[in-house]
């Protein structure tokens, strides 16, 4: 169980999660809030498994959906994000909590066909919770321009990622409501 928790921490540090979280105390009221987010993230190349000493800098592609959105005239969105890991690593380095400096861009395509672009999405693991990740960023173009996006997602490595095989893909779901404030 401890090993699985460590694997989840490793994946959490990689997963783009700017998608979900409560706004910080004192933050402006959300421009929109969505009650459900889910999807997958794919790592290319995959992170080498625990038994490997090889290291890589994967590109992480995220696809998913937001539903149950209220505010801002939207009700749902499709998520597309592409992130890059700046510091080479593998499942072992991630289990040790090594910083990977993951960042990139995200596009939310709303049910109204409007889009929101976050060009500065950054990821960080959630301290004390190996199966979650946080992301922060600001909307730089489109609907909700200049809104701050924060998020926390829970994820699950797929196909024995890290423990029995390289980490190629994870599924995710939100922990708290997605908000743009």
VMD Tcl script that builds the backbone (N, CA, C; Angstrom):
set m [mol new atoms 543]
animate dup $m
set s [atomselect $m all]
$s set {name element resname resid chain x y z} {
  {N N UNK 1 A 0.830 -1.188 0.000}
  {CA C UNK 1 A 0.000 0.000 0.000}
  {C C UNK 1 A 0.874 1.252 0.000}
  {N N UNK 2 A 1.959 1.251 0.775}
  {CA C UNK 2 A 2.840 2.399 0.821}
  {C C UNK 2 A 3.448 2.653 -0.548}
  {N N UNK 3 A 3.839 1.571 -1.243}
  {CA C UNK 3 A 4.420 1.703 -2.575}
  {C C UNK 3 A 3.407 2.307 -3.533}
  {N N UNK 4 A 2.127 1.866 -3.466}
  {CA C UNK 4 A 1.096 2.416 -4.335}
  {C C UNK 4 A 0.910 3.899 -4.061}
  {N N UNK 5 A 0.898 4.289 -2.801}
  {CA C UNK 5 A 0.752 5.702 -2.454}
  {C C UNK 5 A 1.889 6.513 -3.039}
  {N N UNK 6 A 3.087 5.986 -3.004}
  {CA C UNK 6 A 4.233 6.681 -3.583}
  {C C UNK 6 A 4.087 6.819 -5.082}
  {N N UNK 7 A 3.597 5.796 -5.731}
  {CA C UNK 7 A 3.381 5.850 -7.172}
  {C C UNK 7 A 2.361 6.930 -7.489}
  {N N UNK 8 A 1.337 6.999 -6.701}
  {CA C UNK 8 A 0.317 8.011 -6.924}
  {C C UNK 8 A 0.887 9.407 -6.738}
  {N N UNK 9 A 1.767 9.592 -5.769}
  {CA C UNK 9 A 2.416 10.883 -5.580}
  {C C UNK 9 A 3.211 11.240 -6.819}
  {N N UNK 10 A 3.916 10.280 -7.363}
  {CA C UNK 10 A 4.704 10.527 -8.564}
  {C C UNK 10 A 3.814 10.994 -9.696}
  {N N UNK 11 A 2.738 10.315 -9.926}
  {CA C UNK 11 A 1.842 10.698 -11.015}
  {C C UNK 11 A 1.187 12.044 -10.715}
  {N N UNK 12 A 0.882 12.304 -9.452}
  {CA C UNK 12 A 0.251 13.570 -9.096}
  {C C UNK 12 A 1.141 14.736 -9.456}
  {N N UNK 13 A 2.438 14.545 -9.329}
  {CA C UNK 13 A 3.359 15.621 -9.651}
  {C C UNK 13 A 3.378 15.885 -11.149}
  {N N UNK 14 A 2.912 14.937 -11.924}
  {CA C UNK 14 A 2.932 15.098 -13.372}
  {C C UNK 14 A 1.614 15.527 -13.953}
  {N N UNK 15 A 0.549 15.226 -13.324}
  {CA C UNK 15 A -0.750 15.423 -13.926}
  {C C UNK 15 A -1.162 16.884 -13.944}
  {N N UNK 16 A -1.544 17.388 -15.046}
  {CA C UNK 16 A -1.983 18.761 -15.124}
  {C C UNK 16 A -3.313 18.940 -14.429}
  {N N UNK 17 A -3.309 19.606 -13.476}
  {CA C UNK 17 A -4.496 19.691 -12.679}
  {C C UNK 17 A -4.972 21.088 -12.442}
  {N N UNK 18 A -4.714 22.002 -13.206}
  {CA C UNK 18 A -5.202 23.342 -13.014}
  {C C UNK 18 A -6.682 23.346 -13.083}
  {N N UNK 19 A -7.274 22.233 -13.082}
  {CA C UNK 19 A -8.679 22.178 -13.390}
  {C C UNK 19 A -9.585 22.245 -12.199}
  {N N UNK 20 A -9.126 22.001 -10.981}
  {CA C UNK 20 A -10.093 21.839 -9.928}
  {C C UNK 20 A -9.594 22.296 -8.575}
  {N N UNK 21 A -10.313 23.141 -7.885}
  {CA C UNK 21 A -9.995 23.458 -6.501}
  {C C UNK 21 A -10.828 24.617 -6.010}
  {N N UNK 22 A -10.898 24.721 -4.705}
  {CA C UNK 22 A -11.591 25.836 -4.104}
  {C C UNK 22 A -10.712 27.073 -4.214}
  {N N UNK 23 A -11.335 28.231 -4.342}
  {CA C UNK 23 A -10.579 29.479 -4.409}
  {C C UNK 23 A -10.004 29.786 -3.041}
  {N N UNK 24 A -8.828 30.427 -2.996}
  {CA C UNK 24 A -8.222 30.773 -1.720}
  {C C UNK 24 A -9.085 31.779 -0.955}
  {N N UNK 25 A -8.912 31.812 0.360}
  {CA C UNK 25 A -9.650 32.750 1.191}
  {C C UNK 25 A -9.421 34.164 0.686}
  {N N UNK 26 A -10.477 34.951 0.609}
  {CA C UNK 26 A -10.363 36.324 0.167}
  {C C UNK 26 A -10.383 36.482 -1.341}
  {N N UNK 27 A -10.454 35.413 -2.078}
  {CA C UNK 27 A -10.469 35.492 -3.537}
  {C C UNK 27 A -11.827 35.991 -4.013}
  {N N UNK 28 A -11.830 36.536 -5.229}
  {CA C UNK 28 A -13.074 37.012 -5.819}
  {C C UNK 28 A -14.032 35.848 -6.026}
  {N N UNK 29 A -15.318 36.169 -6.071}
  {CA C UNK 29 A -16.321 35.136 -6.342}
  {C C UNK 29 A -16.029 34.509 -7.699}
  {N N UNK 30 A -16.259 33.204 -7.848}
  {CA C UNK 30 A -15.937 32.564 -9.114}
  {C C UNK 30 A -16.787 33.097 -10.260}
  {N N UNK 31 A -16.161 33.201 -11.438}
  {CA C UNK 31 A -16.875 33.578 -12.652}
  {C C UNK 31 A -17.650 32.376 -13.160}
  {N N UNK 32 A -17.127 31.175 -12.897}
  {CA C UNK 32 A -17.843 29.935 -13.155}
  {C C UNK 32 A -17.319 28.874 -12.201}
  {N N UNK 33 A -18.172 27.917 -11.900}
  {CA C UNK 33 A -17.820 26.806 -11.028}
  {C C UNK 33 A -18.459 25.555 -11.593}
  {N N UNK 34 A -17.661 24.487 -11.757}
  {CA C UNK 34 A -18.160 23.243 -12.346}
  {C C UNK 34 A -18.100 22.128 -11.308}
  {N N UNK 35 A -19.140 21.300 -11.260}
  {CA C UNK 35 A -19.253 20.285 -10.220}
  {C C UNK 35 A -18.566 18.966 -10.552}
  {N N UNK 36 A -18.143 18.769 -11.819}
  {CA C UNK 36 A -17.496 17.502 -12.159}
  {C C UNK 36 A -16.458 17.700 -13.261}
  {N N UNK 37 A -15.304 17.072 -13.065}
  {CA C UNK 37 A -14.256 17.027 -14.088}
  {C C UNK 37 A -13.706 15.613 -14.124}
  {N N UNK 38 A -13.408 15.141 -15.326}
  {CA C UNK 38 A -12.803 13.824 -15.457}
  {C C UNK 38 A -12.093 13.733 -16.792}
  {N N UNK 39 A -11.164 12.769 -16.888}
  {CA C UNK 39 A -10.443 12.582 -18.134}
  {C C UNK 39 A -9.217 11.727 -17.950}
  {N N UNK 40 A -8.289 11.862 -18.895}
  {CA C UNK 40 A -7.038 11.103 -18.859}
  {C C UNK 40 A -5.861 12.003 -19.198}
  {N N UNK 41 A -4.681 11.558 -18.795}
  {CA C UNK 41 A -3.423 12.223 -19.153}
  {C C UNK 41 A -2.470 11.149 -19.671}
  {N N UNK 42 A -1.839 11.430 -20.805}
  {CA C UNK 42 A -0.925 10.492 -21.449}
  {C C UNK 42 A 0.488 11.073 -21.434}
  {N N UNK 43 A 1.479 10.239 -21.096}
  {CA C UNK 43 A 2.878 10.648 -20.986}
  {C C UNK 43 A 3.672 10.089 -22.161}
  {N N UNK 44 A 4.347 10.983 -22.933}
  {CA C UNK 44 A 5.181 10.538 -24.054}
  {C C UNK 44 A 6.525 11.225 -23.960}
  {N N UNK 45 A 7.613 10.501 -23.820}
  {CA C UNK 45 A 7.627 9.065 -23.582}
  {C C UNK 45 A 7.132 8.759 -22.164}
  {N N UNK 46 A 6.730 7.504 -21.922}
  {CA C UNK 46 A 6.275 7.132 -20.577}
  {C C UNK 46 A 7.406 7.302 -19.557}
  {N N UNK 47 A 7.046 7.572 -18.335}
  {CA C UNK 47 A 8.043 7.631 -17.260}
  {C C UNK 47 A 8.544 6.223 -16.990}
  {N N UNK 48 A 9.844 6.028 -16.953}
  {CA C UNK 48 A 10.376 4.693 -16.658}
  {C C UNK 48 A 9.900 4.185 -15.290}
  {N N UNK 49 A 9.628 2.887 -15.242}
  {CA C UNK 49 A 9.101 2.244 -14.036}
  {C C UNK 49 A 10.120 2.279 -12.895}
  {N N UNK 50 A 9.674 1.857 -11.726}
  {CA C UNK 50 A 10.511 1.860 -10.525}
  {C C UNK 50 A 11.802 1.071 -10.687}
  {N N UNK 51 A 11.813 0.072 -11.524}
  {CA C UNK 51 A 13.000 -0.771 -11.693}
  {C C UNK 51 A 14.038 -0.171 -12.631}
  {N N UNK 52 A 13.758 0.986 -13.225}
  {CA C UNK 52 A 14.652 1.593 -14.214}
  {C C UNK 52 A 15.422 2.781 -13.642}
  {N N UNK 53 A 16.644 2.980 -14.139}
  {CA C UNK 53 A 17.419 4.168 -13.768}
  {C C UNK 53 A 17.375 5.213 -14.879}
  {N N UNK 54 A 16.756 4.882 -16.016}
  {CA C UNK 54 A 16.621 5.839 -17.121}
  {C C UNK 54 A 15.732 7.002 -16.680}
  {N N UNK 55 A 15.969 8.178 -17.241}
  {CA C UNK 55 A 15.148 9.353 -16.960}
  {C C UNK 55 A 14.679 9.971 -18.277}
  {N N UNK 56 A 13.519 10.598 -18.245}
  {CA C UNK 56 A 12.945 11.235 -19.427}
  {C C UNK 56 A 12.286 12.555 -19.038}
  {N N UNK 57 A 12.001 13.374 -20.051}
  {CA C UNK 57 A 11.238 14.616 -19.893}
  {C C UNK 57 A 9.990 14.483 -20.756}
  {N N UNK 58 A 8.933 13.872 -20.222}
  {CA C UNK 58 A 7.758 13.614 -21.057}
  {C C UNK 58 A 6.949 14.869 -21.384}
  {N N UNK 59 A 6.228 14.771 -22.484}
  {CA C UNK 59 A 5.157 15.707 -22.814}
  {C C UNK 59 A 3.888 15.031 -22.321}
  {N N UNK 60 A 3.066 15.773 -21.622}
  {CA C UNK 60 A 1.860 15.226 -21.010}
  {C C UNK 60 A 0.645 15.855 -21.697}
  {N N UNK 61 A -0.163 15.004 -22.312}
  {CA C UNK 61 A -1.354 15.474 -23.008}
  {C C UNK 61 A -2.582 15.083 -22.192}
  {N N UNK 62 A -3.392 16.079 -21.879}
  {CA C UNK 62 A -4.579 15.876 -21.049}
  {C C UNK 62 A -5.821 16.128 -21.887}
  {N N UNK 63 A -6.789 15.217 -21.791}
  {CA C UNK 63 A -8.105 15.427 -22.395}
  {C C UNK 63 A -9.154 15.086 -21.351}
  {N N UNK 64 A -10.252 15.829 -21.370}
  {CA C UNK 64 A -11.301 15.558 -20.398}
  {C C UNK 64 A -12.500 16.445 -20.594}
  {N N UNK 65 A -13.384 16.421 -19.609}
  {CA C UNK 65 A -14.602 17.225 -19.654}
  {C C UNK 65 A -14.901 17.849 -18.297}
  {N N UNK 66 A -15.554 18.980 -18.352}
  {CA C UNK 66 A -16.131 19.648 -17.185}
  {C C UNK 66 A -17.634 19.649 -17.383}
  {N N UNK 67 A -18.393 19.344 -16.355}
  {CA C UNK 67 A -19.852 19.396 -16.431}
  {C C UNK 67 A -20.406 20.026 -15.161}
  {N N UNK 68 A -21.688 20.340 -15.186}
  {CA C UNK 68 A -22.328 20.950 -14.027}
  {C C UNK 68 A -21.824 22.351 -13.743}
  {N N UNK 69 A -21.478 23.092 -14.782}
  {CA C UNK 69 A -20.928 24.444 -14.599}
  {C C UNK 69 A -22.053 25.448 -14.393}
  {N N UNK 70 A -21.805 26.392 -13.490}
  {CA C UNK 70 A -22.759 27.458 -13.193}
  {C C UNK 70 A -22.016 28.781 -13.175}
  {N N UNK 71 A -22.596 29.775 -13.807}
  {CA C UNK 71 A -21.998 31.094 -13.870}
  {C C UNK 71 A -21.332 31.335 -15.214}
  {N N UNK 72 A -21.332 32.573 -15.635}
  {CA C UNK 72 A -20.661 32.945 -16.869}
  {C C UNK 72 A -21.355 32.475 -18.129}
  {N N UNK 73 A -22.592 31.963 -18.009}
  {CA C UNK 73 A -23.351 31.543 -19.176}
  {C C UNK 73 A -22.902 30.229 -19.789}
  {N N UNK 74 A -22.118 29.421 -19.048}
  {CA C UNK 74 A -21.651 28.134 -19.561}
  {C C UNK 74 A -22.153 26.996 -18.671}
  {N N UNK 75 A -22.242 25.779 -19.255}
  {CA C UNK 75 A -22.686 24.620 -18.480}
  {C C UNK 75 A -21.700 23.463 -18.530}
  {N N UNK 76 A -20.796 23.458 -19.533}
  {CA C UNK 76 A -19.819 22.372 -19.653}
  {C C UNK 76 A -18.665 22.816 -20.545}
  {N N UNK 77 A -17.589 22.011 -20.548}
  {CA C UNK 77 A -16.435 22.324 -21.399}
  {C C UNK 77 A -15.650 21.060 -21.692}
  {N N UNK 78 A -14.935 21.092 -22.793}
  {CA C UNK 78 A -13.955 20.062 -23.118}
  {C C UNK 78 A -12.596 20.622 -22.720}
  {N N UNK 79 A -11.767 19.755 -22.114}
  {CA C UNK 79 A -10.440 20.138 -21.634}
  {C C UNK 79 A -9.385 19.574 -22.577}
  {N N UNK 80 A -8.417 20.410 -22.934}
  {CA C UNK 80 A -7.257 19.951 -23.714}
  {C C UNK 80 A -6.058 20.713 -23.172}
  {N N UNK 81 A -5.049 19.989 -22.702}
  {CA C UNK 81 A -3.846 20.623 -22.180}
  {C C UNK 81 A -2.621 19.866 -22.666}
  {N N UNK 82 A -1.547 20.602 -22.899}
  {CA C UNK 82 A -0.265 20.014 -23.260}
  {C C UNK 82 A 0.769 20.631 -22.337}
  {N N UNK 83 A 1.456 19.768 -21.579}
  {CA C UNK 83 A 2.438 20.213 -20.596}
  {C C UNK 83 A 3.770 19.526 -20.852}
  {N N UNK 84 A 4.834 20.157 -20.392}
  {CA C UNK 84 A 6.170 19.576 -20.536}
  {C C UNK 84 A 6.834 19.498 -19.171}
  {N N UNK 85 A 7.510 18.390 -18.950}
  {CA C UNK 85 A 8.281 18.207 -17.723}
  {C C UNK 85 A 9.688 18.718 -18.007}
  {N N UNK 86 A 10.121 19.770 -17.301}
  {CA C UNK 86 A 11.401 20.418 -17.578}
  {C C UNK 86 A 12.599 19.673 -16.989}
  {N N UNK 87 A 12.402 18.934 -15.910}
  {CA C UNK 87 A 13.498 18.215 -15.252}
  {C C UNK 87 A 13.296 16.719 -15.489}
  {N N UNK 88 A 14.304 16.075 -16.073}
  {CA C UNK 88 A 14.208 14.646 -16.374}
  {C C UNK 88 A 13.981 13.844 -15.093}
  {N N UNK 89 A 13.145 12.823 -15.216}
  {CA C UNK 89 A 12.864 11.983 -14.061}
  {C C UNK 89 A 12.302 10.646 -14.465}
  {N N UNK 90 A 11.996 9.850 -13.459}
  {CA C UNK 90 A 11.362 8.539 -13.639}
  {C C UNK 90 A 10.469 8.308 -12.430}
  {N N UNK 91 A 9.873 7.149 -12.340}
  {CA C UNK 91 A 8.979 6.878 -11.205}
  {C C UNK 91 A 9.718 6.950 -9.867}
  {N N UNK 92 A 10.968 6.534 -9.830}
  {CA C UNK 92 A 11.739 6.570 -8.589}
  {C C UNK 92 A 11.978 7.997 -8.119}
  {N N UNK 93 A 12.396 8.894 -9.032}
  {CA C UNK 93 A 12.649 10.279 -8.623}
  {C C UNK 93 A 11.369 10.953 -8.173}
  {N N UNK 94 A 10.284 10.602 -8.808}
  {CA C UNK 94 A 9.012 11.195 -8.409}
  {C C UNK 94 A 8.555 10.685 -7.051}
  {N N UNK 95 A 8.805 9.413 -6.772}
  {CA C UNK 95 A 8.448 8.862 -5.461}
  {C C UNK 95 A 9.204 9.556 -4.338}
  {N N UNK 96 A 10.393 10.045 -4.669}
  {CA C UNK 96 A 11.194 10.767 -3.681}
  {C C UNK 96 A 10.752 12.216 -3.541}
  {N N UNK 97 A 9.773 12.622 -4.356}
  {CA C UNK 97 A 9.267 13.994 -4.264}
  {C C UNK 97 A 10.093 15.002 -5.026}
  {N N UNK 98 A 10.909 14.554 -5.968}
  {CA C UNK 98 A 11.736 15.474 -6.744}
  {C C UNK 98 A 10.855 16.419 -7.560}
  {N N UNK 99 A 11.253 17.675 -7.631}
  {CA C UNK 99 A 10.535 18.653 -8.425}
  {C C UNK 99 A 10.736 18.355 -9.896}
  {N N UNK 100 A 9.656 18.420 -10.666}
  {CA C UNK 100 A 9.733 18.128 -12.097}
  {C C UNK 100 A 9.521 19.370 -12.957}
  {N N UNK 101 A 9.097 20.479 -12.359}
  {CA C UNK 101 A 8.832 21.727 -13.087}
  {C C UNK 101 A 7.973 21.476 -14.321}
  {N N UNK 102 A 6.734 21.133 -14.098}
  {CA C UNK 102 A 5.801 20.832 -15.182}
  {C C UNK 102 A 4.952 22.067 -15.465}
  {N N UNK 103 A 4.925 22.459 -16.736}
  {CA C UNK 103 A 4.115 23.611 -17.125}
  {C C UNK 103 A 3.714 23.480 -18.586}
  {N N UNK 104 A 2.744 24.284 -18.963}
  {CA C UNK 104 A 2.279 24.261 -20.339}
  {C C UNK 104 A 1.018 25.076 -20.506}
  {N N UNK 105 A 0.228 24.717 -21.516}
  {CA C UNK 105 A -0.981 25.477 -21.811}
  {C C UNK 105 A -2.203 24.574 -21.821}
  {N N UNK 106 A -3.346 25.210 -21.617}
  {CA C UNK 106 A -4.623 24.508 -21.546}
  {C C UNK 106 A -5.660 25.320 -22.301}
  {N N UNK 107 A -6.553 24.628 -23.002}
  {CA C UNK 107 A -7.688 25.278 -23.649}
  {C C UNK 107 A -8.965 24.610 -23.162}
  {N N UNK 108 A -9.902 25.427 -22.718}
  {CA C UNK 108 A -11.229 24.970 -22.336}
  {C C UNK 108 A -12.183 25.415 -23.437}
  {N N UNK 109 A -12.852 24.476 -24.081}
  {CA C UNK 109 A -13.837 24.801 -25.111}
  {C C UNK 109 A -15.210 24.603 -24.496}
  {N N UNK 110 A -15.884 25.705 -24.242}
  {CA C UNK 110 A -17.151 25.699 -23.526}
  {C C UNK 110 A -18.293 25.250 -24.430}
  {N N UNK 111 A -19.400 24.854 -23.830}
  {CA C UNK 111 A -20.578 24.409 -24.590}
  {C C UNK 111 A -21.100 25.498 -25.518}
  {N N UNK 112 A -20.769 26.750 -25.268}
  {CA C UNK 112 A -21.204 27.875 -26.097}
  {C C UNK 112 A -20.287 28.076 -27.304}
  {N N UNK 113 A -19.236 27.241 -27.421}
  {CA C UNK 113 A -18.194 27.315 -28.457}
  {C C UNK 113 A -17.130 28.371 -28.141}
  {N N UNK 114 A -17.322 29.165 -27.091}
  {CA C UNK 114 A -16.291 30.096 -26.640}
  {C C UNK 114 A -15.147 29.287 -26.032}
  {N N UNK 115 A -13.946 29.854 -26.003}
  {CA C UNK 115 A -12.803 29.177 -25.402}
  {C C UNK 115 A -12.143 30.049 -24.341}
  {N N UNK 116 A -11.445 29.386 -23.428}
  {CA C UNK 116 A -10.587 30.040 -22.440}
  {C C UNK 116 A -9.217 29.398 -22.581}
  {N N UNK 117 A -8.176 30.228 -22.702}
  {CA C UNK 117 A -6.817 29.722 -22.844}
  {C C UNK 117 A -6.004 30.073 -21.608}
  {N N UNK 118 A -5.337 29.069 -21.043}
  {CA C UNK 118 A -4.429 29.252 -19.911}
  {C C UNK 118 A -3.046 28.887 -20.437}
  {N N UNK 119 A -2.194 29.890 -20.683}
  {CA C UNK 119 A -0.868 29.627 -21.271}
  {C C UNK 119 A 0.193 29.363 -20.217}
  {N N UNK 120 A -0.122 29.588 -18.965}
  {CA C UNK 120 A 0.868 29.475 -17.901}
  {C C UNK 120 A 0.454 28.483 -16.829}
  {N N UNK 121 A -0.079 27.347 -17.242}
  {CA C UNK 121 A -0.517 26.323 -16.295}
  {C C UNK 121 A 0.702 25.656 -15.663}
  {N N UNK 122 A 0.748 25.608 -14.340}
  {CA C UNK 122 A 1.853 24.982 -13.607}
  {C C UNK 122 A 1.301 23.957 -12.640}
  {N N UNK 123 A 2.054 22.854 -12.461}
  {CA C UNK 123 A 1.622 21.762 -11.589}
  {C C UNK 123 A 2.489 21.627 -10.357}
  {N N UNK 124 A 1.883 21.148 -9.284}
  {CA C UNK 124 A 2.609 20.843 -8.048}
  {C C UNK 124 A 1.858 19.745 -7.299}
  {N N UNK 125 A 2.589 18.829 -6.704}
  {CA C UNK 125 A 1.978 17.767 -5.908}
  {C C UNK 125 A 1.328 18.333 -4.665}
  {N N UNK 126 A 0.335 17.643 -4.139}
  {CA C UNK 126 A -0.348 18.045 -2.913}
  {C C UNK 126 A 0.392 17.413 -1.745}
  {N N UNK 127 A 0.941 18.230 -0.891}
  {CA C UNK 127 A 1.694 17.725 0.253}
  {C C UNK 127 A 0.788 16.873 1.129}
  {N N UNK 128 A 1.258 15.667 1.445}
  {CA C UNK 128 A 0.520 14.770 2.317}
  {C C UNK 128 A -0.560 13.954 1.629}
  {N N UNK 129 A -0.727 14.110 0.311}
  {CA C UNK 129 A -1.735 13.320 -0.391}
  {C C UNK 129 A -1.156 12.838 -1.718}
  {N N UNK 130 A -0.727 11.599 -1.735}
  {CA C UNK 130 A -0.006 11.040 -2.875}
  {C C UNK 130 A -0.853 10.835 -4.118}
  {N N UNK 131 A -2.152 10.952 -4.024}
  {CA C UNK 131 A -2.995 10.708 -5.201}
  {C C UNK 131 A -3.634 11.990 -5.735}
  {N N UNK 132 A -3.082 13.147 -5.372}
  {CA C UNK 132 A -3.652 14.416 -5.834}
  {C C UNK 132 A -2.577 15.352 -6.359}
  {N N UNK 133 A -3.006 16.281 -7.199}
  {CA C UNK 133 A -2.111 17.300 -7.730}
  {C C UNK 133 A -2.851 18.625 -7.854}
  {N N UNK 134 A -2.122 19.719 -7.696}
  {CA C UNK 134 A -2.665 21.075 -7.842}
  {C C UNK 134 A -2.101 21.706 -9.094}
  {N N UNK 135 A -2.845 22.645 -9.641}
  {CA C UNK 135 A -2.357 23.425 -10.762}
  {C C UNK 135 A -2.846 24.856 -10.616}
  {N N UNK 136 A -2.045 25.771 -11.106}
  {CA C UNK 136 A -2.414 27.174 -11.060}
  {C C UNK 136 A -2.137 27.793 -12.420}
  {N N UNK 137 A -2.864 28.831 -12.720}
  {CA C UNK 137 A -2.664 29.542 -13.970}
  {C C UNK 137 A -3.682 30.650 -14.099}
  {N N UNK 138 A -3.486 31.475 -15.115}
  {CA C UNK 138 A -4.406 32.578 -15.385}
  {C C UNK 138 A -4.902 32.468 -16.817}
  {N N UNK 139 A -6.168 32.816 -17.017}
  {CA C UNK 139 A -6.727 32.826 -18.365}
  {C C UNK 139 A -6.091 33.996 -19.110}
  {N N UNK 140 A -5.409 33.688 -20.211}
  {CA C UNK 140 A -4.673 34.698 -20.981}
  {C C UNK 140 A -5.394 35.119 -22.252}
  {N N UNK 141 A -6.447 34.390 -22.622}
  {CA C UNK 141 A -7.217 34.749 -23.818}
  {C C UNK 141 A -8.600 34.127 -23.735}
  {N N UNK 142 A -9.568 34.811 -24.357}
  {CA C UNK 142 A -10.905 34.255 -24.478}
  {C C UNK 142 A -11.810 34.549 -23.304}
  {N N UNK 143 A -12.830 33.707 -23.170}
  {CA C UNK 143 A -13.821 33.852 -22.113}
  {C C UNK 143 A -13.151 33.764 -20.741}
  {N N UNK 144 A -13.552 34.620 -19.835}
  {CA C UNK 144 A -13.016 34.699 -18.470}
  {C C UNK 144 A -11.581 35.232 -18.445}
  {N N UNK 145 A -11.221 36.073 -19.416}
  {CA C UNK 145 A -9.890 36.673 -19.494}
  {C C UNK 145 A -9.460 37.240 -18.146}
  {N N UNK 146 A -8.243 36.930 -17.742}
  {CA C UNK 146 A -7.595 37.358 -16.496}
  {C C UNK 146 A -8.105 36.643 -15.249}
  {N N UNK 147 A -9.045 35.713 -15.396}
  {CA C UNK 147 A -9.505 34.936 -14.241}
  {C C UNK 147 A -8.383 33.999 -13.801}
  {N N UNK 148 A -8.315 33.725 -12.530}
  {CA C UNK 148 A -7.328 32.798 -11.970}
  {C C UNK 148 A -7.936 31.415 -11.884}
  {N N UNK 149 A -7.220 30.436 -12.402}
  {CA C UNK 149 A -7.667 29.044 -12.325}
  {C C UNK 149 A -6.804 28.325 -11.301}
  {N N UNK 150 A -7.452 27.607 -10.414}
  {CA C UNK 150 A -6.742 26.764 -9.458}
  {C C UNK 150 A -7.414 25.408 -9.481}
  {N N UNK 151 A -6.739 24.371 -9.038}
  {CA C UNK 151 A -7.387 23.089 -9.077}
  {C C UNK 151 A -6.691 21.989 -8.321}
  {N N UNK 152 A -7.471 21.026 -7.899}
  {CA C UNK 152 A -6.960 19.810 -7.285}
  {C C UNK 152 A -7.699 18.626 -7.892}
  {N N UNK 153 A -6.937 17.646 -8.363}
  {CA C UNK 153 A -7.504 16.446 -8.965}
  {C C UNK 153 A -6.942 15.204 -8.298}
  {N N UNK 154 A -7.739 14.174 -8.256}
  {CA C UNK 154 A -7.291 12.849 -7.816}
  {C C UNK 154 A -7.071 12.020 -9.071}
  {N N UNK 155 A -6.055 11.190 -9.073}
  {CA C UNK 155 A -5.747 10.410 -10.265}
  {C C UNK 155 A -5.469 8.967 -9.910}
  {N N UNK 156 A -5.521 8.133 -10.951}
  {CA C UNK 156 A -5.231 6.715 -10.815}
  {C C UNK 156 A -4.333 6.286 -11.967}
  {N N UNK 157 A -3.117 5.772 -11.682}
  {CA C UNK 157 A -2.278 5.244 -12.766}
  {C C UNK 157 A -2.979 4.065 -13.440}
  {N N UNK 158 A -2.881 3.997 -14.751}
  {CA C UNK 158 A -3.507 2.913 -15.502}
  {C C UNK 158 A -2.459 1.895 -15.950}
  {N N UNK 159 A -2.891 0.675 -16.185}
  {CA C UNK 159 A -2.032 -0.396 -16.712}
  {C C UNK 159 A -0.768 -0.627 -15.883}
  {N N UNK 160 A -0.910 -0.613 -14.549}
  {CA C UNK 160 A 0.201 -0.857 -13.617}
  {C C UNK 160 A 1.328 0.161 -13.766}
  {N N UNK 161 A 0.987 1.385 -14.189}
  {CA C UNK 161 A 1.988 2.442 -14.370}
  {C C UNK 161 A 2.855 2.630 -13.142}
  {N N UNK 162 A 4.135 2.686 -13.327}
  {CA C UNK 162 A 5.210 2.826 -12.336}
  {C C UNK 162 A 5.532 1.516 -11.623}
  {N N UNK 163 A 4.546 0.767 -11.173}
  {CA C UNK 163 A 4.845 -0.447 -10.403}
  {C C UNK 163 A 5.195 -1.640 -11.278}
  {N N UNK 164 A 4.427 -1.874 -12.343}
  {CA C UNK 164 A 4.684 -3.035 -13.192}
  {C C UNK 164 A 5.042 -2.684 -14.611}
  {N N UNK 165 A 5.006 -1.385 -14.935}
  {CA C UNK 165 A 5.273 -0.922 -16.296}
  {C C UNK 165 A 5.610 0.566 -16.230}
  {N N UNK 166 A 6.150 1.114 -17.307}
  {CA C UNK 166 A 6.337 2.570 -17.333}
  {C C UNK 166 A 4.987 3.282 -17.173}
  {N N UNK 167 A 5.032 4.494 -16.642}
  {CA C UNK 167 A 3.804 5.272 -16.450}
  {C C UNK 167 A 3.470 5.968 -17.755}
  {N N UNK 168 A 2.476 5.433 -18.477}
  {CA C UNK 168 A 2.087 5.973 -19.778}
  {C C UNK 168 A 0.776 6.750 -19.714}
  {N N UNK 169 A -0.089 6.406 -18.753}
  {CA C UNK 169 A -1.409 7.040 -18.736}
  {C C UNK 169 A -2.024 6.970 -17.341}
  {N N UNK 170 A -2.764 8.036 -16.989}
  {CA C UNK 170 A -3.528 8.071 -15.743}
  {C C UNK 170 A -4.935 8.554 -16.057}
  {N N UNK 171 A -5.885 8.176 -15.230}
  {CA C UNK 171 A -7.221 8.766 -15.298}
  {C C UNK 171 A -7.323 9.743 -14.130}
  {N N UNK 172 A -8.218 10.736 -14.261}
  {CA C UNK 172 A -8.379 11.694 -13.171}
  {C C UNK 172 A -9.839 12.061 -12.986}
  {N N UNK 173 A -10.120 12.550 -11.768}
  {CA C UNK 173 A -11.418 13.124 -11.445}
  {C C UNK 173 A -11.184 14.209 -10.411}
  {N N UNK 174 A -12.116 15.116 -10.323}
  {CA C UNK 174 A -11.909 16.250 -9.421}
  {C C UNK 174 A -12.140 15.884 -7.974}
  {N N UNK 175 A -11.480 16.659 -7.116}
  {CA C UNK 175 A -11.640 16.533 -5.671}
  {C C UNK 175 A -12.612 17.605 -5.174}
  {N N UNK 176 A -12.482 18.812 -5.702}
  {CA C UNK 176 A -13.342 19.941 -5.345}
  {C C UNK 176 A -13.818 20.608 -6.623}
  {N N UNK 177 A -14.778 21.507 -6.522}
  {CA C UNK 177 A -15.343 22.181 -7.691}
  {C C UNK 177 A -14.282 22.964 -8.449}
  {N N UNK 178 A -14.298 22.864 -9.782}
  {CA C UNK 178 A -13.441 23.650 -10.656}
  {C C UNK 178 A -13.928 25.093 -10.619}
  {N N UNK 179 A -12.998 26.038 -10.450}
  {CA C UNK 179 A -13.404 27.447 -10.390}
  {C C UNK 179 A -12.441 28.335 -11.169}
  {N N UNK 180 A -13.015 29.288 -11.852}
  {CA C UNK 180 A -12.265 30.391 -12.450}
  {C C UNK 180 A -12.741 31.628 -11.711}
  {N N UNK 181 A -11.825 32.299 -11.009}
  {CA C UNK 181 A -12.208 33.479 -10.213}
  {C C UNK 181 A -11.421 34.692 -10.644}
}
mol reanalyze $m
mol bondsrecalc $m
mol representation Tube
mol addrep $m
